[in-house]
Amino acid sequence: MNEKVLGIIFANMHEDSISDLTKSRTMGSVLFGGRYRLIDFVLSNMANSGVDEVGVITKSNYQSLLDHLGSGREWDLARKKGGLHLLPPFSHVQSGIYRGRLEALYGVSDFIMRSDADYVIMSDCDIVTSMDFNPILERHIETKADITVVYSRDVISIEEARRSTVFGINEDGRINDVMIHPSISGCANVSLNIFIVSKEFLKNIILEGAARGLYSFEEEILRGRTHEYNIMGYCHNNYHKKIYSMVSYFEANMDLLDSNNRAQLFPENAPVYTKVRDNPPAKYAIGASVKNSLVADGCIIEGTVENCILFRGAKVGRGSVVKDSIIMQDTVIGQKCSLDSVITDKNVKISDSRVLTGSKHYPLYIGKGAEI
């Protein structure tokens, strides 16, 4: 990047949409795709775009996020100047547990003001995609926008719309209408919760928001001042998946079984970085059968696996059949079990001869550390 840019990531936004998975972790540290966490995608996008200073705003349940991010070495953000900064609540003497983005930003305002960046990229962790921020920043500067919002043109259901912000956009790309959680369906301009602003503009709205008791960036700034500010939209057309429910989380993982989706999500020139565990390669016993599945390192498979995502260290016992399921880290499945459309969290133990069945439209979730 030619301009100095600061990245801000909100690690706890939208946790209520997948509350089962976020009981003991932040949205950013939810496991995805066999070896990743949701925060890996936005953090890698920033690193690949040349953003060398990133602040991660946390709220609660962030121990697993701290363990995962560490010093930021995997993203080349372990630096003496800039680098990765974890920003817990109560960072500011007058701040507390925030209710929305404006309050969260006010809580870390000292960190933002100390940065020598000219522009700020803000993003949540609920979008799985590969994105280059450079052309978006160029468009922001070219149009002299106060705020540039990244959106996608999608066909959405009423359920997804009720979890989203939808824009009306004129022929010049300027946003002229903002609908928050509308009850609509069909083709719409859906916010990807990624925003670019200048640091000076951000400073002004943070201080004004604190003075007026404002806390919601979408309601008070995007919708409340649509016609006052120059708010521009940038359409992102590459593969993306918004995590707004357990079903969408299940579908986003299963999308990785399509080679075209994997090629767009993991391009050769923009890798997705994550914490390395140095596990041994996966082991397949004599008689094991694996079809159309992603199997991470450290797995031991003695049974049958079809159309599944297996995370690091998962074990499938002899005679067991696992189909259309997401088996998370260090889960142990005994012998002669049958699993269909199941999501197991970390460290789940399933005894021999158990039968667990869900559906693609309502996958069965087994909580972290459960024994069945």
MARVO-912199 format. One record per residue (C-alpha): residue in one letter; x, y, z. Coordinates in nm, 3 decimals, padded with zeros to 5 digits, always signed. Example, Ala and Ser with C-alpha at 12.3 -4.5 7.8 and 13.67 -1.06 7.14 Angstrom:
<rs>
<r r="a" x="+01.230" y="-00.450" z="+00.780"/>
<r r="s" x="+01.367" y="-00.106" z="+00.714"/>
</rs>
This chain:
<rs>
<r r="m" x="+00.000" y="+00.000" z="+00.000"/>
<r r="n" x="+00.122" y="+00.349" z="-00.085"/>
<r r="e" x="-00.075" y="+00.494" z="+00.206"/>
<r r="k" x="-00.021" y="+00.409" z="+00.571"/>
<r r="v" x="-00.321" y="+00.204" z="+00.681"/>
<r r="l" x="-00.437" y="+00.077" z="+01.021"/>
<r r="g" x="-00.651" y="-00.238" z="+01.042"/>
<r r="i" x="-00.922" y="-00.275" z="+01.307"/>
<r r="i" x="-01.091" y="-00.615" z="+01.355"/>
<r r="f" x="-01.400" y="-00.663" z="+01.573"/>
<r r="a" x="-01.361" y="-01.015" z="+01.713"/>
<r r="n" x="-01.693" y="-01.040" z="+01.901"/>
<r r="m" x="-01.954" y="-00.901" z="+01.661"/>
<r r="h" x="-02.250" y="-01.125" z="+01.558"/>
<r r="e" x="-02.182" y="-01.388" z="+01.826"/>
<r r="d" x="-02.552" y="-01.438" z="+01.893"/>
<r r="s" x="-02.599" y="-01.573" z="+01.539"/>
<r r="i" x="-02.404" y="-01.892" z="+01.622"/>
<r r="s" x="-02.439" y="-01.888" z="+02.000"/>
<r r="d" x="-02.367" y="-02.261" z="+02.035"/>
<r r="l" x="-02.018" y="-02.214" z="+01.890"/>
<r r="t" x="-01.947" y="-01.888" z="+02.074"/>
<r r="k" x="-02.037" y="-01.994" z="+02.428"/>
<r r="s" x="-01.670" y="-02.034" z="+02.517"/>
<r r="r" x="-01.496" y="-01.838" z="+02.240"/>
<r r="t" x="-01.521" y="-01.521" z="+02.033"/>
<r r="m" x="-01.666" y="-01.510" z="+01.682"/>
<r r="g" x="-01.313" y="-01.460" z="+01.551"/>
<r r="s" x="-01.184" y="-01.781" z="+01.708"/>
<r r="v" x="-01.463" y="-02.011" z="+01.575"/>
<r r="l" x="-01.299" y="-02.304" z="+01.395"/>
<r r="f" x="-01.343" y="-02.330" z="+01.018"/>
<r r="g" x="-01.234" y="-02.542" z="+00.724"/>
<r r="g" x="-01.024" y="-02.807" z="+00.897"/>
<r r="r" x="-00.739" y="-02.592" z="+01.032"/>
<r r="y" x="-00.846" y="-02.227" z="+01.041"/>
<r r="r" x="-01.029" y="-01.977" z="+01.264"/>
<r r="l" x="-01.267" y="-01.717" z="+01.120"/>
<r r="i" x="-01.030" y="-01.433" z="+01.207"/>
<r r="d" x="-00.760" y="-01.592" z="+00.989"/>
<r r="f" x="-00.936" y="-01.480" z="+00.671"/>
<r r="v" x="-00.971" y="-01.108" z="+00.743"/>
<r r="l" x="-00.630" y="-01.095" z="+00.914"/>
<r r="s" x="-00.464" y="-01.268" z="+00.617"/>
<r r="n" x="-00.644" y="-01.032" z="+00.377"/>
<r r="m" x="-00.496" y="-00.738" z="+00.565"/>
<r r="a" x="-00.148" y="-00.890" z="+00.576"/>
<r r="n" x="-00.157" y="-00.976" z="+00.204"/>
<r r="s" x="-00.273" y="-00.620" z="+00.125"/>
<r r="g" x="+00.026" y="-00.466" z="+00.302"/>
<r r="v" x="-00.144" y="-00.358" z="+00.627"/>
<r r="d" x="+00.134" y="-00.390" z="+00.886"/>
<r r="e" x="-00.050" y="-00.258" z="+01.194"/>
<r r="v" x="-00.367" y="-00.431" z="+01.314"/>
<r r="g" x="-00.571" y="-00.395" z="+01.631"/>
<r r="v" x="-00.811" y="-00.672" z="+01.735"/>
<r r="i" x="-01.095" y="-00.546" z="+01.956"/>
<r r="t" x="-01.219" y="-00.813" z="+02.197"/>
<r r="k" x="-01.505" y="-00.818" z="+02.446"/>
<r r="s" x="-01.534" y="-01.152" z="+02.628"/>
<r r="n" x="-01.434" y="-01.519" z="+02.601"/>
<r r="y" x="-01.113" y="-01.421" z="+02.424"/>
<r r="q" x="-00.868" y="-01.664" z="+02.585"/>
<r r="s" x="-00.872" y="-01.899" z="+02.284"/>
<r r="l" x="-00.822" y="-01.597" z="+02.055"/>
<r r="l" x="-00.515" y="-01.491" z="+02.252"/>
<r r="d" x="-00.375" y="-01.844" z="+02.229"/>
<r r="h" x="-00.438" y="-01.857" z="+01.855"/>
<r r="l" x="-00.299" y="-01.518" z="+01.756"/>
<r r="g" x="-00.001" y="-01.510" z="+01.992"/>
<r r="s" x="+00.247" y="-01.247" z="+01.875"/>
<r r="g" x="+00.111" y="-01.248" z="+01.520"/>
<r r="r" x="+00.420" y="-01.421" z="+01.380"/>
<r r="e" x="+00.224" y="-01.638" z="+01.133"/>
<r r="w" x="+00.085" y="-01.321" z="+00.969"/>
<r r="d" x="+00.423" y="-01.142" z="+00.972"/>
<r r="l" x="+00.289" y="-00.903" z="+01.235"/>
<r r="a" x="+00.541" y="-00.970" z="+01.514"/>
<r r="r" x="+00.708" y="-00.632" z="+01.483"/>
<r r="k" x="+00.866" y="-00.369" z="+01.706"/>
<r r="k" x="+00.679" y="-00.095" z="+01.519"/>
<r r="g" x="+00.320" y="-00.157" z="+01.422"/>
<r r="g" x="+00.235" y="-00.527" z="+01.420"/>
<r r="l" x="-00.055" y="-00.702" z="+01.595"/>
<r r="h" x="-00.225" y="-00.553" z="+01.902"/>
<r r="l" x="-00.492" y="-00.725" z="+02.112"/>
<r r="l" x="-00.732" y="-00.468" z="+02.256"/>
<r r="p" x="-00.946" y="-00.599" z="+02.546"/>
<r r="p" x="-01.236" y="-00.400" z="+02.700"/>
<r r="f" x="-01.166" y="-00.126" z="+02.954"/>
<r r="s" x="-00.864" y="-00.013" z="+02.749"/>
<r r="h" x="-00.977" y="+00.348" z="+02.799"/>
<r r="v" x="-01.026" y="+00.493" z="+03.146"/>
<r r="q" x="-01.386" y="+00.593" z="+03.066"/>
<r r="s" x="-01.479" y="+00.286" z="+02.859"/>
<r r="g" x="-01.643" y="-00.041" z="+02.952"/>
<r r="i" x="-01.821" y="-00.330" z="+02.783"/>
<r r="y" x="-01.930" y="-00.184" z="+02.451"/>
<r r="r" x="-02.276" y="-00.209" z="+02.293"/>
<r r="g" x="-02.178" y="-00.129" z="+01.934"/>
<r r="r" x="-01.892" y="-00.032" z="+01.704"/>
<r r="l" x="-01.879" y="+00.335" z="+01.807"/>
<r r="e" x="-01.842" y="+00.249" z="+02.175"/>
<r r="a" x="-01.587" y="-00.020" z="+02.090"/>
<r r="l" x="-01.386" y="+00.232" z="+01.889"/>
<r r="y" x="-01.407" y="+00.489" z="+02.170"/>
<r r="g" x="-01.269" y="+00.226" z="+02.407"/>
<r r="v" x="-00.955" y="+00.192" z="+02.191"/>
<r r="s" x="-00.940" y="+00.555" z="+02.078"/>
<r r="d" x="-00.597" y="+00.610" z="+02.237"/>
<r r="f" x="-00.456" y="+00.324" z="+02.028"/>
<r r="i" x="-00.610" y="+00.465" z="+01.710"/>
<r r="m" x="-00.486" y="+00.820" z="+01.774"/>
<r r="r" x="-00.130" y="+00.702" z="+01.844"/>
<r r="s" x="-00.112" y="+00.534" z="+01.504"/>
<r r="d" x="+00.053" y="+00.731" z="+01.224"/>
<r r="a" x="-00.187" y="+00.582" z="+00.970"/>
<r r="d" x="-00.382" y="+00.802" z="+00.730"/>
<r r="y" x="-00.664" y="+00.552" z="+00.674"/>
<r r="v" x="-00.840" y="+00.283" z="+00.876"/>
<r r="i" x="-00.989" y="-00.045" z="+00.751"/>
<r r="m" x="-01.253" y="-00.188" z="+00.987"/>
<r r="s" x="-01.390" y="-00.540" z="+00.955"/>
<r r="d" x="-01.587" y="-00.804" z="+01.142"/>
<r r="c" x="-01.505" y="-01.176" z="+01.138"/>
<r r="d" x="-01.831" y="-01.315" z="+00.998"/>
<r r="i" x="-01.729" y="-01.311" z="+00.629"/>
<r r="v" x="-01.520" y="-01.590" z="+00.475"/>
<r r="t" x="-01.355" y="-01.455" z="+00.160"/>
<r r="s" x="-01.028" y="-01.357" z="-00.005"/>
<r r="m" x="-01.004" y="-00.981" z="-00.063"/>
<r r="d" x="-00.741" y="-00.730" z="-00.174"/>
<r r="f" x="-00.796" y="-00.400" z="+00.007"/>
<r r="n" x="-00.572" y="-00.196" z="-00.225"/>
<r r="p" x="-00.826" y="-00.128" z="-00.505"/>
<r r="i" x="-01.091" y="-00.050" z="-00.241"/>
<r r="l" x="-00.862" y="+00.209" z="-00.080"/>
<r r="e" x="-00.779" y="+00.355" z="-00.421"/>
<r r="r" x="-01.151" y="+00.390" z="-00.495"/>
<r r="h" x="-01.206" y="+00.551" z="-00.154"/>
<r r="i" x="-00.941" y="+00.815" z="-00.224"/>
<r r="e" x="-01.050" y="+00.868" z="-00.585"/>
<r r="t" x="-01.416" y="+00.932" z="-00.495"/>
<r r="k" x="-01.324" y="+01.148" z="-00.193"/>
<r r="a" x="-01.560" y="+00.937" z="+00.015"/>
<r r="d" x="-01.613" y="+00.989" z="+00.386"/>
<r r="i" x="-01.689" y="+00.617" z="+00.423"/>
<r r="t" x="-01.648" y="+00.333" z="+00.175"/>
<r r="v" x="-01.857" y="+00.025" z="+00.250"/>
<r r="v" x="-01.783" y="-00.314" z="+00.093"/>
<r r="y" x="-02.099" y="-00.497" z="-00.016"/>
<r r="s" x="-02.201" y="-00.790" z="-00.234"/>
<r r="r" x="-02.492" y="-00.831" z="-00.474"/>
<r r="d" x="-02.665" y="-01.145" z="-00.350"/>
<r r="v" x="-02.997" y="-01.324" z="-00.351"/>
<r r="i" x="-03.089" y="-01.351" z="+00.017"/>
<r r="s" x="-03.362" y="-01.509" z="+00.226"/>
<r r="i" x="-03.569" y="-01.327" z="+00.487"/>
<r r="e" x="-03.365" y="-01.500" z="+00.760"/>
<r r="e" x="-03.037" y="-01.373" z="+00.616"/>
<r r="a" x="-03.179" y="-01.023" z="+00.560"/>
<r r="r" x="-03.282" y="-01.003" z="+00.927"/>
<r r="r" x="-02.916" y="-01.057" z="+01.017"/>
<r r="s" x="-02.781" y="-00.807" z="+00.762"/>
<r r="t" x="-02.758" y="-00.444" z="+00.659"/>
<r r="v" x="-02.892" y="-00.378" z="+00.307"/>
<r r="f" x="-02.808" y="-00.074" z="+00.092"/>
<r r="g" x="-02.976" y="+00.129" z="-00.178"/>
<r r="i" x="-02.710" y="+00.251" z="-00.424"/>
<r r="n" x="-02.742" y="+00.503" z="-00.708"/>
<r r="e" x="-02.574" y="+00.488" z="-01.049"/>
<r r="d" x="-02.263" y="+00.667" z="-00.917"/>
<r r="g" x="-02.205" y="+00.404" z="-00.649"/>
<r r="r" x="-02.317" y="+00.631" z="-00.367"/>
<r r="i" x="-02.530" y="+00.479" z="-00.091"/>
<r r="n" x="-02.864" y="+00.659" z="-00.065"/>
<r r="d" x="-03.059" y="+00.418" z="+00.157"/>
<r r="v" x="-02.966" y="+00.196" z="+00.451"/>
<r r="m" x="-03.195" y="-00.077" z="+00.585"/>
<r r="i" x="-03.088" y="-00.256" z="+00.903"/>
<r r="h" x="-03.226" y="-00.608" z="+00.955"/>
<r r="p" x="-03.513" y="-00.568" z="+00.705"/>
<r r="s" x="-03.776" y="-00.836" z="+00.644"/>
<r r="i" x="-03.713" y="-00.871" z="+00.271"/>
<r r="s" x="-03.593" y="-01.137" z="+00.030"/>
<r r="g" x="-03.454" y="-01.149" z="-00.323"/>
<r r="c" x="-03.160" y="-00.972" z="-00.486"/>
<r r="a" x="-03.006" y="-00.707" z="-00.260"/>
<r r="n" x="-02.687" y="-00.511" z="-00.186"/>
<r r="v" x="-02.573" y="-00.679" z="+00.134"/>
<r r="s" x="-02.311" y="-00.524" z="+00.362"/>
<r r="l" x="-02.001" y="-00.735" z="+00.424"/>
<r r="n" x="-01.929" y="-00.532" z="+00.741"/>
<r r="i" x="-01.604" y="-00.393" z="+00.598"/>
<r r="f" x="-01.549" y="-00.016" z="+00.606"/>
<r r="i" x="-01.271" y="+00.224" z="+00.504"/>
<r r="v" x="-01.244" y="+00.575" z="+00.652"/>
<r r="s" x="-00.972" y="+00.831" z="+00.704"/>
<r r="k" x="-00.828" y="+00.840" z="+01.054"/>
<r r="e" x="-00.927" y="+01.206" z="+01.094"/>
<r r="f" x="-01.290" y="+01.133" z="+00.999"/>
<r r="l" x="-01.296" y="+00.835" z="+01.235"/>
<r r="k" x="-01.158" y="+01.048" z="+01.518"/>
<r r="n" x="-01.437" y="+01.304" z="+01.469"/>
<r r="i" x="-01.723" y="+01.052" z="+01.472"/>
<r r="i" x="-01.576" y="+00.867" z="+01.773"/>
<r r="l" x="-01.554" y="+01.187" z="+01.980"/>
<r r="e" x="-01.897" y="+01.306" z="+01.870"/>
<r r="g" x="-02.047" y="+00.963" z="+01.942"/>
<r r="a" x="-01.899" y="+00.965" z="+02.292"/>
<r r="a" x="-02.033" y="+01.316" z="+02.358"/>
<r r="r" x="-02.384" y="+01.230" z="+02.237"/>
<r r="g" x="-02.404" y="+00.879" z="+02.383"/>
<r r="l" x="-02.413" y="+00.710" z="+02.041"/>
<r r="y" x="-02.299" y="+00.350" z="+02.012"/>
<r r="s" x="-02.419" y="+00.199" z="+01.680"/>
<r r="f" x="-02.211" y="+00.275" z="+01.371"/>
<r r="e" x="-02.478" y="+00.140" z="+01.134"/>
<r r="e" x="-02.777" y="+00.317" z="+01.292"/>
<r r="e" x="-02.623" y="+00.649" z="+01.390"/>
<r r="i" x="-02.368" y="+00.701" z="+01.112"/>
<r r="l" x="-02.461" y="+00.493" z="+00.805"/>
<r r="r" x="-02.840" y="+00.523" z="+00.831"/>
<r r="g" x="-02.867" y="+00.841" z="+01.039"/>
<r r="r" x="-02.636" y="+01.046" z="+00.816"/>
<r r="t" x="-02.676" y="+00.884" z="+00.476"/>
<r r="h" x="-02.742" y="+01.217" z="+00.303"/>
<r r="e" x="-02.494" y="+01.418" z="+00.511"/>
<r r="y" x="-02.183" y="+01.209" z="+00.448"/>
<r r="n" x="-02.044" y="+01.089" z="+00.116"/>
<r r="i" x="-02.086" y="+00.713" z="+00.171"/>
<r r="m" x="-01.970" y="+00.507" z="-00.128"/>
<r r="g" x="-02.019" y="+00.137" z="-00.197"/>
<r r="y" x="-01.764" y="-00.108" z="-00.336"/>
<r r="c" x="-01.900" y="-00.433" z="-00.478"/>
<r r="h" x="-01.707" y="-00.751" z="-00.396"/>
<r r="n" x="-01.785" y="-01.019" z="-00.655"/>
<r r="n" x="-01.545" y="-01.300" z="-00.558"/>
<r r="y" x="-01.654" y="-01.605" z="-00.359"/>
<r r="h" x="-01.773" y="-01.513" z="-00.009"/>
<r r="k" x="-01.986" y="-01.667" z="+00.263"/>
<r r="k" x="-02.157" y="-01.479" z="+00.544"/>
<r r="i" x="-02.189" y="-01.670" z="+00.873"/>
<r r="y" x="-02.529" y="-01.572" z="+01.011"/>
<r r="s" x="-02.657" y="-01.904" z="+01.154"/>
<r r="m" x="-02.549" y="-02.260" z="+01.229"/>
<r r="v" x="-02.689" y="-02.366" z="+00.891"/>
<r r="s" x="-02.484" y="-02.102" z="+00.706"/>
<r r="y" x="-02.176" y="-02.210" z="+00.906"/>
<r r="f" x="-02.239" y="-02.570" z="+00.803"/>
<r r="e" x="-02.290" y="-02.469" z="+00.439"/>
<r r="a" x="-01.977" y="-02.251" z="+00.435"/>
<r r="n" x="-01.764" y="-02.544" z="+00.548"/>
<r r="m" x="-01.927" y="-02.780" z="+00.297"/>
<r r="d" x="-01.863" y="-02.527" z="+00.019"/>
<r r="l" x="-01.492" y="-02.605" z="+00.061"/>
<r r="l" x="-01.553" y="-02.950" z="-00.089"/>
<r r="d" x="-01.604" y="-02.772" z="-00.423"/>
<r r="s" x="-01.268" y="-02.715" z="-00.592"/>
<r r="n" x="-01.388" y="-02.392" z="-00.758"/>
<r r="n" x="-01.475" y="-02.240" z="-00.420"/>
<r r="r" x="-01.139" y="-02.348" z="-00.276"/>
<r r="a" x="-00.954" y="-02.192" z="-00.568"/>
<r r="q" x="-01.123" y="-01.855" z="-00.505"/>
<r r="l" x="-01.088" y="-01.867" z="-00.127"/>
<r r="f" x="-00.724" y="-01.982" z="-00.128"/>
<r r="p" x="-00.558" y="-01.816" z="-00.432"/>
<r r="e" x="-00.188" y="-01.887" z="-00.480"/>
<r r="n" x="-00.092" y="-01.520" z="-00.455"/>
<r r="a" x="-00.291" y="-01.459" z="-00.134"/>
<r r="p" x="-00.250" y="-01.748" z="+00.113"/>
<r r="v" x="-00.456" y="-01.777" z="+00.431"/>
<r r="y" x="-00.225" y="-01.794" z="+00.732"/>
<r r="t" x="-00.302" y="-01.965" z="+01.061"/>
<r r="k" x="-00.135" y="-02.099" z="+01.374"/>
<r r="v" x="+00.086" y="-02.400" z="+01.301"/>
<r r="r" x="+00.059" y="-02.704" z="+01.532"/>
<r r="d" x="+00.324" y="-02.928" z="+01.370"/>
<r r="n" x="+00.107" y="-03.239" z="+01.376"/>
<r r="p" x="+00.214" y="-03.557" z="+01.194"/>
<r r="p" x="+00.046" y="-03.638" z="+00.860"/>
<r r="a" x="-00.298" y="-03.799" z="+00.859"/>
<r r="k" x="-00.299" y="-04.180" z="+00.892"/>
<r r="y" x="-00.532" y="-04.413" z="+00.700"/>
<r r="a" x="-00.568" y="-04.769" z="+00.830"/>
<r r="i" x="-00.612" y="-05.072" z="+00.606"/>
<r r="g" x="-00.978" y="-05.081" z="+00.502"/>
<r r="a" x="-01.039" y="-04.711" z="+00.560"/>
<r r="s" x="-01.245" y="-04.527" z="+00.296"/>
<r r="v" x="-01.241" y="-04.151" z="+00.241"/>
<r r="k" x="-01.438" y="-03.973" z="-00.034"/>
<r r="n" x="-01.474" y="-03.603" z="-00.117"/>
<r r="s" x="-01.350" y="-03.482" z="+00.222"/>
<r r="l" x="-01.097" y="-03.240" z="+00.367"/>
<r r="v" x="-00.875" y="-03.418" z="+00.619"/>
<r r="a" x="-00.632" y="-03.211" z="+00.826"/>
<r r="d" x="-00.295" y="-03.326" z="+00.957"/>
<r r="g" x="-00.291" y="-03.542" z="+01.268"/>
<r r="c" x="-00.614" y="-03.731" z="+01.184"/>
<r r="i" x="-00.638" y="-04.110" z="+01.221"/>
<r r="i" x="-00.906" y="-04.276" z="+01.006"/>
<r r="e" x="-00.996" y="-04.643" z="+01.036"/>
<r r="g" x="-01.359" y="-04.626" z="+00.913"/>
<r r="t" x="-01.554" y="-04.457" z="+00.631"/>
<r r="v" x="-01.564" y="-04.079" z="+00.578"/>
<r r="e" x="-01.770" y="-03.913" z="+00.303"/>
<r r="n" x="-01.831" y="-03.542" z="+00.232"/>
<r r="c" x="-01.678" y="-03.430" z="+00.562"/>
<r r="i" x="-01.447" y="-03.169" z="+00.711"/>
<r r="l" x="-01.207" y="-03.326" z="+00.964"/>
<r r="f" x="-01.000" y="-03.092" z="+01.179"/>
<r r="r" x="-00.655" y="-03.162" z="+01.318"/>
<r r="g" x="-00.626" y="-03.461" z="+01.547"/>
<r r="a" x="-00.971" y="-03.610" z="+01.477"/>
<r r="k" x="-01.003" y="-03.992" z="+01.500"/>
<r r="v" x="-01.260" y="-04.219" z="+01.333"/>
<r r="g" x="-01.276" y="-04.573" z="+01.470"/>
<r r="r" x="-01.293" y="-04.898" z="+01.275"/>
<r r="g" x="-01.633" y="-04.975" z="+01.125"/>
<r r="s" x="-01.766" y="-04.621" z="+01.182"/>
<r r="v" x="-01.937" y="-04.430" z="+00.901"/>
<r r="v" x="-01.926" y="-04.048" z="+00.906"/>
<r r="k" x="-02.111" y="-03.857" z="+00.633"/>
<r r="d" x="-02.181" y="-03.487" z="+00.563"/>
<r r="s" x="-02.033" y="-03.384" z="+00.897"/>
<r r="i" x="-01.788" y="-03.137" z="+01.052"/>
<r r="i" x="-01.559" y="-03.308" z="+01.304"/>
<r r="m" x="-01.355" y="-03.055" z="+01.497"/>
<r r="q" x="-01.016" y="-03.073" z="+01.658"/>
<r r="d" x="-00.922" y="-03.377" z="+01.870"/>
<r r="t" x="-01.268" y="-03.537" z="+01.849"/>
<r r="v" x="-01.259" y="-03.915" z="+01.899"/>
<r r="i" x="-01.526" y="-04.130" z="+01.733"/>
<r r="g" x="-01.537" y="-04.491" z="+01.856"/>
<r r="q" x="-01.595" y="-04.809" z="+01.659"/>
<r r="k" x="-01.912" y="-04.897" z="+01.462"/>
<r r="c" x="-02.062" y="-04.548" z="+01.500"/>
<r r="s" x="-02.287" y="-04.376" z="+01.246"/>
<r r="l" x="-02.283" y="-03.996" z="+01.210"/>
<r r="d" x="-02.482" y="-03.802" z="+00.948"/>
<r r="s" x="-02.502" y="-03.420" z="+00.925"/>
<r r="v" x="-02.334" y="-03.367" z="+01.264"/>
<r r="i" x="-02.112" y="-03.087" z="+01.394"/>
<r r="t" x="-01.888" y="-03.191" z="+01.682"/>
<r r="d" x="-01.697" y="-02.921" z="+01.867"/>
<r r="k" x="-01.343" y="-02.971" z="+02.005"/>
<r r="n" x="-01.250" y="-03.268" z="+02.226"/>
<r r="v" x="-01.578" y="-03.456" z="+02.185"/>
<r r="k" x="-01.572" y="-03.830" z="+02.269"/>
<r r="i" x="-01.829" y="-04.059" z="+02.107"/>
<r r="s" x="-01.843" y="-04.414" z="+02.243"/>
<r r="d" x="-01.873" y="-04.728" z="+02.031"/>
<r r="s" x="-02.192" y="-04.809" z="+01.839"/>
<r r="r" x="-02.352" y="-04.466" z="+01.875"/>
<r r="v" x="-02.589" y="-04.333" z="+01.605"/>
<r r="l" x="-02.619" y="-03.954" z="+01.563"/>
<r r="t" x="-02.829" y="-03.805" z="+01.284"/>
<r r="g" x="-02.914" y="-03.448" z="+01.187"/>
<r r="s" x="-02.999" y="-03.294" z="+00.850"/>
<r r="k" x="-02.832" y="-03.049" z="+00.613"/>
<r r="h" x="-03.100" y="-02.794" z="+00.702"/>
<r r="y" x="-03.066" y="-02.856" z="+01.077"/>
<r r="p" x="-02.727" y="-03.013" z="+01.160"/>
<r r="l" x="-02.693" y="-03.180" z="+01.499"/>
<r r="y" x="-02.444" y="-02.993" z="+01.717"/>
<r r="i" x="-02.240" y="-03.163" z="+01.993"/>
<r r="g" x="-02.084" y="-02.919" z="+02.240"/>
<r r="k" x="-01.717" y="-02.880" z="+02.329"/>
<r r="g" x="-01.580" y="-03.158" z="+02.549"/>
<r r="a" x="-01.905" y="-03.361" z="+02.547"/>
<r r="e" x="-01.900" y="-03.737" z="+02.595"/>
<r r="i" x="-02.167" y="-03.950" z="+02.429"/>
</rs>
